[in-house]
Amino acid sequence: MDVIQRIAEELSVNIKQVEAAVTLLDEGSTVPFISRYRKEITGGLDDIQLRLLDERLNYLRELNSRRKTILESIKSQGKLSPDLEQKILLADTKTLLEDLYLPYKQKRRTKAQIAREAGLEPLANAIFDDRSTIPDQIALDYLNPEKSINDATAALEGAKQIIMERLSEDAELLTELRERVWNKGIMHSTVVKDKEAEAAKFKDYFDYQEAINKIPSHRALALFRGRNEDLLSISLKPGTDDKEEHQRCAQFVARHIKVTDTSSPADAWLAEAARLGWKIKLFTRIDLDLKLRLREAAELEAIKVFSSNLKDLLLAAPAGPKATMGLDPGIRTGVKVAVVDPTGKLLDFDTVYPHAPKNQWDASINTLAKLIKKHNIDLVSIGNGTGSRETDQLVADLMKQHKDLKFQKIIVSEAGASVYSASELASKEFPDLDVTIRGAISIARRLQDPLAELVKIEPKSIGVGQYQHDVNQVQLAHSLNTVIEDCVNAVGVDVNTASASLLKQVSGLSASVGDNIVAFRNENGPFNDRKQLKKVPRLGEKAYEQAAGFLRIMSGKNPLDASSVHPEAYPIVNAIIEETGKPIKELIGQSSFLRSLSAANYTNENFGLPTVVDILQELEKPGRDPRPEFKSVQFKEGVEKISDLKEGMLLEGVVTNVANFGAFVDIGVHQDGLVHISHLADVFVKDPREVVKTGEMVKVKVLEIDIARKRIALSMKRNADENSSVKGLPRKQNTSKQPQRQQRPTKQDESQGTLASAFAKALKK
């Protein structure tokens, strides 16, 4: 109940809503199902609230499980006091819980432990409890030659180690100092000696420093990557003035143990113990804790960016069920051609060699023209890899020479197509085809329906992540899987054409059930109604309940099977039919009539107002697709490579990736340009995703080109000029005596472009 109450407070909803959602989740219901079909039970919690609820529920349950383990451990040691138990019960984060447990953890044999074994803990207590004692004198009472405690100096050193360890395990002190350093600390990085050339991609971090709580995720991950590759050294300073802040923190520790006047020998000795406790124990732990905190926060932000970009990409506008030709460009190896029908079924394939060394330009045009005419092609999908603009020109010449052929050409991202073509899934689907032809098929299908095709590819191979290989892979996979699940269920799935890869993402279905649906369909023919799904092996009642509303059967026996109306709610539609006297086919699509009906008239003990309202809206536009209308970008003719660009050019492009520092845009020259966050709009932009999304078409202006480093600076500002890249870049306040070198995110190994040289020049100045 404490968990439920806390979640309710965090989400600003009532406890009953959270209780209902938790019960449904525990019973095996999915977030898409609950948000769409259990609104009455949860009081209308949406998918975003439910995802947060699910995440916090797991965290708090893990916290409680760990709390129970810690309490049992301390209790077994006979050290669980009522005060400590209360503190542990009230700990609301894993960090605080572990801080409280620290003194009772089994640990390796420390200097403090050795001192205790030598009988020096009473000495430490005596000095700590009575400040009037003289340490050098009282220490003589604790000599122990058998334990190498031969003089007062050795005894006092052992007692000091005990006091230092106590300080390092004081949860309250740790928490206060950790937050102090987080708010004041400075991260400093330098290049490892004699590795300047090898570390060239990290050159902006060769002498870089910034407030630790201000470092954005991409810079933090770049720092940690440089350190992991043994190219950078990173250190944490407790404040701008390193030496002075260390002194202040030591004084803070001394005050914590009530040492304010060091005139007495005991206080002076304790002040020194506090100083060493800070320097050797506390700061060492805080240094590790805060670097971990920075890394975890950076990873979470990177995962958030990746998830957001993936969602935009998956929900990109589909061209629709049209006969499509996919072209996988290649220069020396030729252009691979695949033709698919409106459902994505392979009809034909070939390879043409329009480019060097064969230069069969005219023959290639004739081959493509014959295929387009033979299969009544509506769309030609051209991959944006090497040779794409040359292949685009080939298709443009084809259109000029064969004006009778009416089709549209579009360049699409082929990120991940090669991964799919070499996958086990592709070899199972097309066992007799070469991997290059499989790639062309994928390029054709992803134009027809990006969602249906991209779910076959490992998300990390799609190329919309930010330092994706540096983050927690379990968290990343979980986040991306929830995005895919939400997108697939938001759109819905045609059960008679969907692949097993797409079906397994449907609420309630597993990979094996997805395979069984395809096998059942292949053996028995297309599904005629949703009830037939119950005949699929291993698709039980619970799975049917979760999945049925998201599975569509087009042109089936019951028109409702093509909608998102759940079969359990068909009686509501039957009641509307009976009362209005209109058959279902006359109800569907009749907006004005449907809007004239009062939803309240059709509610009952099982279905409340939210469900009836959803049903009436669905009857207006059954199976409506939430994705936007399809549009295609037209790259500028004559601009095919980076050397064709000129400063001031106005171009159309498509956003390929959105990061915290800006957006990468494909303008058709095989190298994405970067619109820095300061050039996304004429007004201040805090988050690039407020302005652009992955897959969106945009108009940009070329600010600067660096051909040698393959960097292109772009602007989306209406009044952008050639110098604005220098004038408009924000600076961070220098926190050291060294010139500030602001980090530009380096992503060479992720082939997503990088910041333009103009930005680096501006920062250097």
PALUMGU-318148 format. One line per 4 residues: their letters; for each residue z, x, y of C-alpha. Coordinates in steps of 0.2 Angstrom, whole numbers. Example, Ala and Ser with C-alpha at 12.3 -4.5 7.8 and 13.67 -1.06 7.14 Angstrom:
<rs>
as> 39:62:-22 ~ 36:68:-5
</rs>
This chain:
<rs>
mdvi> 0:0:0 ~ 3:15:12 ~ -14:21:9 ~ -22:4:12
qria> -11:2:28 ~ -16:18:35 ~ -35:15:31 ~ -34:-2:40
eels> -26:7:55 ~ -40:20:55 ~ -54:8:54 ~ -46:-5:66
vnik> -47:-19:53 ~ -34:-29:44 ~ -25:-25:28 ~ -33:-39:18
qvea> -50:-33:22 ~ -46:-15:15 ~ -37:-22:0 ~ -52:-33:-5
avtl> -64:-18:-2 ~ -53:-6:-13 ~ -52:-19:-27 ~ -71:-21:-27
ldeg> -73:-2:-27 ~ -61:0:-41 ~ -69:-13:-51 ~ -86:-3:-50
stvp> -95:-12:-36 ~ -106:0:-25 ~ -105:1:-6 ~ -123:-7:-4
fisr> -118:-22:-15 ~ -101:-25:-6 ~ -109:-24:11 ~ -123:-35:7
yrke> -116:-48:-5 ~ -97:-48:-3 ~ -95:-51:16 ~ -84:-66:13
itgg> -72:-56:3 ~ -71:-41:14 ~ -72:-50:30 ~ -89:-43:35
lddi> -86:-24:33 ~ -102:-16:35 ~ -109:-1:25 ~ -103:12:38
qlrl> -86:6:38 ~ -86:5:19 ~ -92:23:17 ~ -78:29:28
lder> -66:18:19 ~ -72:25:2 ~ -71:43:9 ~ -53:41:16
lnyl> -47:31:0 ~ -52:46:-11 ~ -44:59:1 ~ -28:49:3
reln> -27:47:-16 ~ -29:65:-19 ~ -16:69:-6 ~ -4:57:-15
srrk> -8:65:-31 ~ -4:82:-24 ~ 12:76:-16 ~ 18:69:-32
tile> 15:86:-41 ~ 24:96:-27 ~ 39:84:-27 ~ 40:87:-46
siks> 39:105:-44 ~ 52:107:-31 ~ 63:95:-40 ~ 62:105:-56
qgkl> 68:121:-46 ~ 83:111:-40 ~ 78:114:-22 ~ 73:96:-17
spdl> 84:91:-2 ~ 83:73:5 ~ 77:81:22 ~ 63:91:13
eqki> 58:76:2 ~ 56:65:18 ~ 45:78:26 ~ 34:79:11
llad> 33:60:10 ~ 28:59:28 ~ 15:74:27 ~ -2:66:32
tktl> -14:81:29 ~ -16:93:14 ~ -13:107:26 ~ 4:101:31
ledl> 8:97:13 ~ 4:115:7 ~ 14:122:22 ~ 29:113:16
ylpy> 27:118:-2 ~ 24:137:3 ~ 42:143:1 ~ 43:135:-16
kqkr> 26:141:-23 ~ 26:153:-37 ~ 20:169:-29 ~ 17:187:-34
rtka> 31:200:-32 ~ 33:203:-13 ~ 43:215:-4 ~ 55:201:1
qiar> 57:197:-17 ~ 61:215:-22 ~ 74:215:-8 ~ 82:199:-15
eagl> 83:207:-32 ~ 92:222:-23 ~ 105:210:-17 ~ 100:210:2
epla> 98:192:5 ~ 116:190:10 ~ 113:204:23 ~ 99:195:30
naif> 109:179:31 ~ 124:188:39 ~ 114:195:53 ~ 104:179:56
ddrs> 120:168:56 ~ 131:179:66 ~ 123:188:81 ~ 138:197:85
tipd> 136:208:70 ~ 130:226:72 ~ 116:228:59 ~ 118:247:56
qial> 136:245:52 ~ 136:229:41 ~ 121:236:31 ~ 132:250:24
dyln> 141:236:14 ~ 124:232:4 ~ 119:249:-2 ~ 112:249:-20
peks> 107:266:-26 ~ 101:258:-43 ~ 88:248:-33 ~ 84:263:-21
inda> 94:256:-7 ~ 102:273:-2 ~ 106:271:16 ~ 107:258:30
taal> 89:260:35 ~ 83:255:18 ~ 95:240:17 ~ 89:234:34
egak> 71:236:30 ~ 73:225:15 ~ 83:212:25 ~ 69:212:38
qiim> 56:208:24 ~ 66:193:19 ~ 67:186:37 ~ 48:190:39
erls> 44:180:24 ~ 55:165:29 ~ 46:165:46 ~ 29:165:37
edae> 34:150:26 ~ 42:139:40 ~ 30:124:41 ~ 35:119:58
llte> 32:136:65 ~ 16:138:56 ~ 9:122:63 ~ 13:126:81
lrer> 6:143:80 ~ -9:138:71 ~ -13:125:85 ~ -9:138:98
vwnk> -22:150:92 ~ -35:137:88 ~ -34:132:107 ~ -33:149:114
gimh> -41:160:100 ~ -57:170:102 ~ -69:174:88 ~ -78:191:90
stvv> -92:198:80 ~ -100:215:79 ~ -113:223:69 ~ -108:234:54
kdke> -111:252:58 ~ -128:259:53 ~ -135:242:48 ~ -143:237:65
aeaa> -161:237:58 ~ -156:227:42 ~ -146:215:53 ~ -160:212:66
kfkd> -160:193:62 ~ -142:193:68 ~ -144:203:84 ~ -137:190:95
yfdy> -120:193:86 ~ -120:212:87 ~ -107:210:101 ~ -103:191:103
qeai> -87:182:106 ~ -83:164:110 ~ -68:152:109 ~ -65:148:91
nkip> -63:129:95 ~ -79:129:105 ~ -91:137:92 ~ -104:125:87
shra> -108:123:68 ~ -124:132:68 ~ -117:148:76 ~ -102:147:65
lalf> -112:146:49 ~ -123:161:56 ~ -108:171:58 ~ -101:168:41
rgrn> -118:171:33 ~ -119:188:42 ~ -102:193:36 ~ -106:187:18
edll> -121:198:19 ~ -111:213:25 ~ -120:214:41 ~ -107:207:53
sisl> -89:210:55 ~ -80:195:62 ~ -62:195:69 ~ -50:183:78
kpgt> -41:187:93 ~ -26:175:98 ~ -32:174:116 ~ -43:181:129
ddke> -31:196:132 ~ -28:201:114 ~ -13:212:117 ~ -4:201:129
ehqr> -6:185:118 ~ 1:194:103 ~ 16:198:113 ~ 18:180:119
caqf> 16:174:101 ~ 29:186:95 ~ 41:180:109 ~ 37:162:103
varh> 43:166:85 ~ 58:175:92 ~ 63:159:102 ~ 60:148:87
ikvt> 75:158:78 ~ 84:156:95 ~ 82:174:100 ~ 82:174:119
dtss> 93:189:124 ~ 90:205:115 ~ 105:214:123 ~ 115:213:107
pada> 110:224:92 ~ 108:208:80 ~ 96:200:92 ~ 86:215:96
wlae> 85:218:77 ~ 79:199:74 ~ 67:201:89 ~ 59:215:80
aarl> 58:205:64 ~ 50:191:73 ~ 37:203:80 ~ 33:210:63
gwki> 33:193:56 ~ 20:187:68 ~ 9:202:67 ~ 10:205:48
klft> 13:188:40 ~ 10:174:52 ~ -5:180:61 ~ -13:186:45
ridl> -11:169:37 ~ -17:160:53 ~ -32:171:54 ~ -37:165:37
dlkl> -33:147:40 ~ -42:145:56 ~ -58:154:49 ~ -57:142:35
rlre> -55:128:47 ~ -70:133:57 ~ -80:135:42 ~ -76:118:34
aael> -79:110:51 ~ -96:118:52 ~ -100:114:35 ~ -96:96:38
eaik> -106:95:53 ~ -121:104:44 ~ -119:91:30 ~ -119:77:43
vfss> -135:84:51 ~ -144:85:35 ~ -139:68:30 ~ -144:60:46
nlkd> -161:69:45 ~ -163:64:27 ~ -160:46:31 ~ -173:46:45
llla> -186:54:34 ~ -183:42:19 ~ -184:27:31 ~ -200:34:39
apag> -214:21:41 ~ -224:18:25 ~ -243:17:26 ~ -242:3:13
pkat> -251:-1:-3 ~ -268:6:0 ~ -280:17:-10 ~ -276:35:-4
mgld> -284:52:-7 ~ -271:66:-6 ~ -277:84:-1 ~ -267:99:-5
pgir> -274:112:6 ~ -278:130:0 ~ -289:144:7 ~ -294:155:-7
tgvk> -288:144:-21 ~ -297:128:-15 ~ -292:111:-9 ~ -284:101:-23
vavv> -289:82:-22 ~ -280:67:-30 ~ -285:49:-28 ~ -272:35:-32
dptg> -273:17:-31 ~ -262:5:-20 ~ -248:6:-32 ~ -249:25:-33
klld> -257:26:-50 ~ -269:41:-52 ~ -287:37:-53 ~ -296:53:-51
fdtv> -294:72:-46 ~ -305:87:-42 ~ -304:103:-33 ~ -316:108:-18
ypha> -319:126:-10 ~ -324:123:8 ~ -315:139:14 ~ -318:158:11
pknq> -322:166:0 ~ -333:152:-8 ~ -337:143:9 ~ -344:127:0
wdas> -342:117:16 ~ -356:104:14 ~ -353:103:-5 ~ -335:99:-2
intl> -340:85:10 ~ -351:78:-2 ~ -338:78:-16 ~ -325:70:-5
akli> -337:57:1 ~ -342:52:-16 ~ -324:50:-21 ~ -320:40:-6
kkhn> -334:28:-9 ~ -331:26:-27 ~ -313:21:-25 ~ -314:12:-8
idlv> -302:24:0 ~ -292:18:15 ~ -282:33:19 ~ -284:52:17
sign> -267:61:16 ~ -268:80:21 ~ -253:91:17 ~ -247:102:32
gtgs> -246:118:22 ~ -258:134:23 ~ -276:128:27 ~ -271:111:33
retd> -280:111:50 ~ -295:119:42 ~ -295:105:29 ~ -292:92:43
qlva> -308:99:51 ~ -317:97:35 ~ -312:78:34 ~ -316:76:52
dlmk> -334:83:49 ~ -335:71:34 ~ -331:56:45 ~ -345:62:57
qhkd> -358:63:44 ~ -353:48:34 ~ -349:35:48 ~ -351:21:35
lkfq> -335:26:26 ~ -320:18:35 ~ -304:27:32 ~ -290:35:42
kiiv> -285:53:40 ~ -266:59:42 ~ -258:75:41 ~ -241:73:32
seag> -227:85:28 ~ -229:93:11 ~ -211:100:10 ~ -204:99:-7
asvy> -221:94:-15 ~ -222:111:-24 ~ -205:108:-31 ~ -209:91:-38
sase> -226:97:-45 ~ -217:110:-55 ~ -202:99:-60 ~ -198:92:-77
lask> -201:74:-70 ~ -219:78:-64 ~ -223:87:-81 ~ -217:71:-90
efpd> -227:60:-79 ~ -243:71:-79 ~ -241:82:-94 ~ -260:86:-94
ldvt> -262:90:-76 ~ -261:107:-67 ~ -246:108:-55 ~ -258:110:-40
irga> -265:93:-44 ~ -248:85:-46 ~ -244:92:-28 ~ -259:82:-21
isia> -253:66:-30 ~ -236:68:-22 ~ -245:71:-5 ~ -255:55:-7
rrlq> -240:45:-13 ~ -228:50:1 ~ -240:43:14 ~ -240:27:5
dpla> -222:26:3 ~ -211:41:8 ~ -195:34:1 ~ -202:31:-17
elvk> -209:48:-18 ~ -196:58:-9 ~ -182:52:-21 ~ -191:62:-34
iepk> -187:78:-25 ~ -171:88:-24 ~ -165:84:-6 ~ -162:102:-2
sigv> -180:106:-5 ~ -186:93:8 ~ -183:105:22 ~ -172:95:34
gqyq> -156:104:32 ~ -146:116:43 ~ -139:131:34 ~ -139:120:18
hdvn> -137:134:6 ~ -121:140:15 ~ -111:124:14 ~ -100:116:0
qvql> -113:111:-12 ~ -103:97:-20 ~ -99:89:-4 ~ -118:91:1
ahsl> -124:83:-15 ~ -112:68:-13 ~ -117:65:5 ~ -135:66:1
ntvi> -134:55:-14 ~ -125:41:-4 ~ -139:42:10 ~ -152:40:-4
edcv> -142:26:-11 ~ -141:17:5 ~ -159:19:10 ~ -166:13:-7
navg> -155:-2:-7 ~ -159:-6:11 ~ -177:-6:8 ~ -177:-14:-10
vdvn> -187:-9:-25 ~ -202:-17:-33 ~ -196:-17:-51 ~ -214:-18:-58
tasa> -220:-2:-49 ~ -205:8:-46 ~ -203:25:-55 ~ -187:29:-65
sllk> -182:41:-51 ~ -182:27:-38 ~ -174:14:-50 ~ -159:25:-54
qvsg> -154:24:-35 ~ -153:6:-35 ~ -135:-1:-35 ~ -127:-2:-52
lsas> -141:7:-61 ~ -140:24:-69 ~ -154:36:-74 ~ -154:30:-92
vgdn> -155:12:-87 ~ -169:17:-75 ~ -179:25:-89 ~ -175:9:-100
ivaf> -183:-2:-87 ~ -199:8:-86 ~ -200:9:-105 ~ -197:-10:-106
rnen> -210:-13:-93 ~ -223:-2:-102 ~ -220:-11:-119 ~ -218:-29:-113
gpfn> -229:-29:-97 ~ -223:-33:-79 ~ -207:-43:-77 ~ -210:-61:-72
drkq> -192:-65:-66 ~ -176:-57:-63 ~ -168:-64:-79 ~ -179:-54:-90
lkkv> -169:-38:-83 ~ -155:-44:-94 ~ -165:-40:-109 ~ -166:-21:-104
prlg> -156:-10:-116 ~ -139:-5:-108 ~ -142:-16:-92 ~ -126:-27:-94
ekay> -119:-41:-84 ~ -110:-29:-72 ~ -126:-19:-69 ~ -136:-34:-67
eqaa> -124:-41:-54 ~ -124:-25:-44 ~ -143:-22:-45 ~ -152:-39:-46
gflr> -152:-43:-27 ~ -160:-26:-23 ~ -174:-27:-37 ~ -189:-37:-31
imsg> -202:-46:-42 ~ -218:-49:-33 ~ -229:-64:-38 ~ -216:-69:-51
knpl> -212:-86:-57 ~ -198:-89:-44 ~ -203:-84:-26 ~ -184:-80:-22
dass> -186:-65:-35 ~ -196:-56:-21 ~ -182:-58:-9 ~ -165:-51:-6
vhpe> -157:-67:-10 ~ -145:-63:-25 ~ -148:-74:-41 ~ -130:-80:-40
aypi> -134:-88:-23 ~ -150:-97:-29 ~ -139:-114:-30 ~ -138:-113:-11
vnai> -157:-112:-9 ~ -158:-127:-22 ~ -146:-137:-11 ~ -157:-134:4
ieet> -172:-139:-6 ~ -164:-155:-12 ~ -158:-160:5 ~ -173:-156:15
gkpi> -186:-162:2 ~ -196:-147:5 ~ -201:-136:-10 ~ -197:-117:-9
keli> -215:-112:-5 ~ -214:-124:11 ~ -197:-117:16 ~ -202:-98:15
gqss> -208:-92:32 ~ -205:-108:42 ~ -194:-100:55 ~ -193:-114:67
flrs> -188:-126:53 ~ -176:-114:45 ~ -167:-111:62 ~ -165:-129:65
lsaa> -154:-130:49 ~ -135:-128:51 ~ -129:-115:39 ~ -111:-123:39
nytn> -118:-138:30 ~ -122:-127:14 ~ -106:-117:12 ~ -95:-120:-3
enfg> -80:-112:-11 ~ -90:-98:-18 ~ -102:-94:-3 ~ -96:-94:15
lptv> -105:-94:32 ~ -110:-76:32 ~ -120:-77:15 ~ -128:-94:20
vdil> -134:-86:36 ~ -141:-71:27 ~ -150:-83:15 ~ -158:-93:29
qele> -164:-76:38 ~ -171:-70:22 ~ -181:-86:19 ~ -189:-83:36
kpgr> -195:-66:31 ~ -192:-63:12 ~ -191:-45:7 ~ -193:-39:25
dprp> -194:-20:26 ~ -182:-12:38 ~ -193:3:41 ~ -204:4:57
efks> -222:1:58 ~ -233:15:52 ~ -241:26:65 ~ -250:43:64
vqfk> -250:58:75 ~ -266:65:81 ~ -266:84:83 ~ -276:91:97
egve> -293:97:92 ~ -296:115:94 ~ -278:119:93 ~ -276:125:75
kisd> -266:141:76 ~ -252:148:87 ~ -265:159:96 ~ -274:143:102
lkeg> -259:137:112 ~ -257:140:131 ~ -242:137:142 ~ -243:120:150
mlle> -252:112:136 ~ -248:94:133 ~ -248:89:114 ~ -243:76:102
gvvt> -232:81:88 ~ -220:75:74 ~ -202:79:73 ~ -199:89:57
nvan> -180:93:59 ~ -166:89:71 ~ -152:101:73 ~ -137:102:84
fgaf> -146:113:96 ~ -163:104:97 ~ -177:97:88 ~ -191:106:78
vdig> -209:98:81 ~ -225:101:71 ~ -239:102:83 ~ -252:107:70
vhqd> -252:126:71 ~ -242:130:55 ~ -227:135:65 ~ -215:122:71
glvh> -210:123:90 ~ -193:120:96 ~ -187:108:109 ~ -171:115:114
ishl> -157:102:118 ~ -158:106:136 ~ -177:101:136 ~ -176:84:126
advf> -174:73:141 ~ -172:74:160 ~ -154:69:158 ~ -140:78:149
vkdp> -141:76:130 ~ -125:78:120 ~ -132:75:103 ~ -151:77:100
revv> -151:63:87 ~ -148:51:102 ~ -165:56:108 ~ -176:60:93
ktge> -176:57:74 ~ -185:66:60 ~ -202:59:57 ~ -204:52:75
mvkv> -220:56:85 ~ -217:64:102 ~ -226:71:117 ~ -222:89:121
kvle> -227:102:134 ~ -229:120:129 ~ -217:131:139 ~ -219:148:131
idia> -227:156:116 ~ -222:172:107 ~ -236:176:94 ~ -228:192:87
rkri> -212:183:82 ~ -220:166:79 ~ -209:156:91 ~ -215:142:102
alsm> -204:134:116 ~ -208:116:120 ~ -201:103:132 ~ -200:84:131
krna> -195:83:150 ~ -207:73:160 ~ -206:86:174 ~ -206:101:163
dens> -213:117:170 ~ -216:135:164 ~ -200:142:171 ~ -189:127:166
svkg> -184:136:150 ~ -176:149:160 ~ -168:138:173 ~ -162:124:162
lprk> -153:133:148 ~ -134:131:149 ~ -123:146:148 ~ -106:148:141
qnts> -92:156:151 ~ -90:174:146 ~ -73:177:138 ~ -73:196:137
kqpq> -77:211:147 ~ -93:213:137 ~ -109:203:142 ~ -109:186:133
rqqr> -123:185:120 ~ -125:167:116 ~ -131:164:98 ~ -148:157:95
ptkq> -148:149:77 ~ -158:160:66 ~ -167:151:52 ~ -180:162:46
desq> -176:160:28 ~ -177:141:30 ~ -195:141:37 ~ -190:129:51
gtla> -194:139:66 ~ -181:145:79 ~ -177:146:97 ~ -191:153:108
safa> -190:170:116 ~ -189:163:133 ~ -171:156:129 ~ -166:174:123
kalk> -172:181:139 ~ -163:169:150 ~ -147:172:141 ~ -149:191:142
k> -151:189:160
</rs>
